[in-house]
C-alpha cells in the first residue's frame, strides 16, 4: 500500500497526469504556429517563438509562469510596457520614410485601411464588451502588435493576452489573409499597372521629418509619446548618418532579440484557462474581421485614387495601409508581380505602410485621450 501511495504522489506531481483537454488544444495551436512559421515561412520570427510560448505555458507543473518563473520574468516586459517602445526603436532604425515623404497622398490609404479598427470596436460593443474593452479589441485592426499591447495594457489589461495574440497572429498570417481579398476587389488590369518612379527625397527632409513628428504627434496625443518618441528616435539615428553602427545594431540584432522575447511572452499568455472560452473566440473573430475590412478599405480607397490619377496608382498598394511593417508592403509586391513580373511595388507600398504605422498610433492615441487614459 505504501508503494502504491508513493506511485500516486509521483503521478500527481507529473505534468502528464495533470494535462487537461484545454492544454492539449492550445499545444496543438502552438504546433500549428510553428508549422506555419517553419514550413510556410509566414514570419517565422513571430510564429516560432509564439508557438513555443504557447506550448510551454500549457505543460502543467513547470511553474514557468508562476511568480519567479522564467516566463513570468519575460512577461513583465509586456506587462510593464517595456518591449513595445523597444520594438518601435528598432523599427525606426530600419525604416526609410522616404516613400511617405515623396508621396504624402498615400496617407489617405493609411487612414482608409484603419476602418477595420472602428468596425471591430462597434462589433465588440454590440457583443457586450465595455467601451474600454471594445477600444482594446478594435486596435487589433491596426495590425500593429506593439501598439495593440500598449493600448490594451492601458484600456483592458485583463484582455492583453487575447488582443496581443490576435494582433501578432494575423500580422504573421498576412500572406494568407490578404491576397484573396486583393484579387477579389482589384481587377487584373489594375493589378498590372506600373507606377512612376518616386521623386528623390533629400537627406535634410529625412532628418527634419522625425524631429517634426516627435513635436507634432507628442503635442497632440501625449498618451502615445513613448512609442512615437522611440520610433522617431530610431529613425533619426538612421538618417543622421553619423552613428551607422548603432543604427545597424538597433535595426538588426537588437530588434531580432526583442522580437523573440515579446513573441515568447505573448505566446505564454495562451494558457487553456485564459483562451478556451467564448470571449476569446469573439475577440479572435473580431480581429479577423478588422484585418479583412481594413485591407478592403485600403484597396477601395486606392482604386478611387487610381481612377482620379488616371491610372498612375496601382490599387494593390492600398492593402499595405495597415501598419504591419514591412509584411503588408511585401504582400502588395508579391501579388503585384504575379500579374506583371516587371512590377516592383514594394517601395511604393512602403508609403501607405508607413502611413499605417502613424495612423494606428493616432487611432490609439485618440482612444486613450477620449477615454481619459494616460
N, C-alpha and C positions, 0 to 999 in steps of 0.2 A: 504493500500500500504506500509506503514511504517513497518507493521508487516511482510509482505512478504519479504521486503528488509532485515530485521533482520534475518529472517529464511535463506535467501540466503547467507548472510555473515557467519552465523553459519555453514551452509553446506559447504561453501568454505573452512572453517578452519578445517574440519574433515578429517581424513585420508581416510575414506571410499569414500568420494566424489572424492578424488584425485587419487584413485587407477587406475593403467593402466594395460593392459593385460600383459605387461612385468613383472610388480610387482607380479602378480598372478602366472606367470610361475616360477619365481625364488622362491617364497614362497613354491610352490609345490616341488621344488628341495630341499629346506631346510627341509621340512617334510619328504621327501624321505631319506635324510641323517639320520635324527633322527630315522626313521623306521629301517634302516639297522643297526644303532648303538644299538638300544634297542632290537628289535625283533630278528635280525640275529646275534647280538653281534659281528659285524665287527668293532673292535677297537672303542668302544663307547667313549673312552677318546678323540678321534679326531672327530668322526662324530656327536656326540650330540652337543657339543659347536659350531662346524662348521655350523650345521643346524640352530641352534638358531641365530647365527650371520647373516646368510642369510635371515632369517625371519625378524629380527629386522630392517635391513637396507632397506627392501622393504616395510615397512609400512610408507606411506607418512606422513610428518608433525611432526614426533617425534623430529627431529633435532639431533638425536643421533650421526650422522656422521658429523654434522656441526662443525666448529671451536669452541672448548669449550665443545662439547658434550661428553658423556661418551665413546661411541665407538671411537670417534676421539682421545681421550687421550690414549685409549688402543692400537689403531692402530699405534701410534707413536713408540711403542716398536718394531713393524715390520719395519716401515719406517726408523727409525734411527738405525736399525740393532742391537737392544738390546737383543731381545728374542733369536735369533739363537745361539749366544755364550753361553747363559744361558742354553739352551736345551742341548748343547754339554757338558757342565759342568756336568749336571745331568746324561746324558747318560754315560759319562766316569766313574762316580762314581758307576754306577750299572753294568758295563761291566767287564767281565773276558776275557782278551785277551789270556788266556792260550791255548784255542783250536787253535788259529792262530799261536802262538809261537811253539806249539807242532807239528804242521803240516804246515809249511810255504809254501808248494807247493800249498795250497788252494788259495794263492794269484793269481794264474793263473785263477781260477774260478771267482774271484772278477773282474779281468781285462776283461775276456770274457763276463761277464754279463753286461758290460758297453758299448757294441757295440750299444745298443739302443740309447745312447746319441748322437753318431755320425750319426746314421741313421736319427734321428729326426732333427738334425742340418742341414743335407743336404736337407731333405724334406722341412724344413722351408725356406731355401734359395731358393729352387725351386718354392715355393709358393709366393715369392716376399718379404719376410721379409729381413731386413738388416742383416749383419753378426753378429752384437751385439744382435739383437733380436733373431736370429737363435741360438746363443750360449745360451741365457737365456732359450729358449724353449727346447733345447737339454738336458739341465741339469735335466729336469723332469725325463729323463730315468734313472737317478741315484737312484731314489726312496728315496731321502733324502730331506725331507721338509725344514729343516733349511738351508741346502746348496742351495736349489733352491731359497729360499728367499734371501740369501746372494748374490748369483751370479746375480739374476735378478735385485736386487737393484743397483748393480754396472753397469750392462750392459744395461738393459732396464727397468727402474723404472716404466714406463707407462704400462708395461705388468705384473707388480708384482702380481696383484690380480689373473689374469688368470693362470699364471705359478704356483703360490703357491697353488691355489685351485686344479688344476690338480694334482700336486705332492701329496698333502695330501689326496685327494680323492682316488687316485689309491693306495696309501700306505695302506689306511684303507680297501680297497676292494681287497687286495691281495688274501685272501682266496677264492674269487670268480673268479679272473682273472687267477691265476697261475695253479691250479690243472688240468684244461682241457689240457693245454699246456704240463704239465708234463706227463700226461697219454698218450698223443699223441706221444711225442718224445722219451719216455723211455719205452721199453718193460717190461712186468711184471716180467720176470726172472731177470732183472737187478734191478727193484724196490724192489725185495725181498732180495737183497744182504745185508748181515750183515758185519759191518766193525770192524776191530781190535781196541782194546782199545788204546786210545791215551797215549803217554808217559807222565809221571808226569812232571810238569813244576815247577821249584824251585821258591821260593819267591824272590830270588835275580834276576832271569830272569824277573819276573813280575815287579820289581821295576826299573830295568835298561831300560826296553822296552819304557815306556812313556817318560823317560828323553831323550833317543836317538831319539825318533820320533820327539820330540819338536825341537831338534837341527837340525836333518836332513831335515825334511819337511819344517820347517820355513826358513832354509837357502836356500833351492832350490826354494820354492814357497812362497815368503813373502806375496803375497796378501791374502792368506788364513790363515795367522798366528793367527788371533783372534779365529777362530773355532778350529784349531788343538791344540792351546795352552790350550783352555778351556777343550777340550776333554781329553787331556793327563793329565792336572792338576787334573781333577776329578778322573781319573784312578789311578794316583799316590796317591791321598788321600785315595782311597780304598785299594790299595795294600800295603801302608806303614804299616797298621795295628796298628797305634798309635793314630788315631783320628776316631775311628769307628762311634762315634755319628754323626760327621759331614758327613761322607761318607753315613751313613744310611739316613740322612736328605736330602742330595743332590740327592741321587738316588731314594728317596721315595716322601715325601710330597712336597719338593721343585720342583722336576721335574713334578709332577702332576699339581701343581698350574700354573707353567709356560706354560705347555701344554694346559691347559684350556684357558689361556689368549691368547696364539698365535692362537689357533683354532678359538676362537671367532673373533679375529682380522682378520684372513683370511676370515672367513665367511662374515664379514662385508664389504668386497670388492665386494661381489656378488650382486651388485645393478643391476637392469634391464638396466640402462643406460650403464653400463660397460660390461655386459655379453650377452645381447640379440643382437648379431651381428655375422657376418660371421667370423671375425677374431678370436673371442673366440672359435667358433666351430672348426676352423682349429687347434688352439692350443690344444684343448681337444683331438682331433683325433690324432694329432702328439704325444701327451703324451701317449695315449693308445698304439700306435704303438711302441713307445720307450720302454714301460714296457714289451710288449709281445716279442719283438725281443731281449731285454736284457735277459729275462727269457730263451728264446730259446738258446741264445748264451752261457749262463752258463751251461745249460743242455747238449748241444752238446759237449762243452769242457770237461765236466765231463764224458761223455760217452767215449771220447777218452782216458782220464786218466784211466778210468775203464779198457779198453782194455789193455793199456800199463802196468797197475799194476797187471794184471792177475785176475781181479775181486775183488780187495781189496777196491775199492771205489764205493759206491753207487751213481749213477749219479744224484739221486734226490737232493743231496746237492748242485748241480750246480745252481739250481734255487735261492738259498739263496745268490748268488753272488751279487745281488743288495743290496743297502745299507739300506733297511728298517729293522732296528734292533729293537726287535728280531722277528718282524712279519714274515719275509721271512723264518727264521730258523724254526719257528713254523709250517709254511705251509709245508716245506720239511718233518718235523717229522710226521705231520698229514697224509699226503699222503703215507708216508712210512709204517705206522702201519696199513693202510687199507689192504695192501697185505701181511704183515708179522707182526702179533701182538707183536712179541718179538723184533722188530727192532726199537730201540730208537735212532733216528738220530739227535736229537736236538743239542747235544754237538758237533757232527761232522759238522753239518750245520752252527754252530756259527763261524767256521773258515773262510769259504768263505763270510759269512755275515759281519764279521768284516773287512775282506779284501775289501768288497764292500764299507764300510764307508770310508776307506782310499783311495780307488780308485776314489770315487766320489769327495773327497777333492782334489785329484791330478788332475782329469779332470777339475774341476772348477778352480783350480789354474793355470793350463796351459792356459785355455781360457782367464782368466783375465790378465795373463802375456803377451800372444801374442797380445791381443787387447789393451795393454797399459793402463789397468785399475788398479789402486792401492787403 
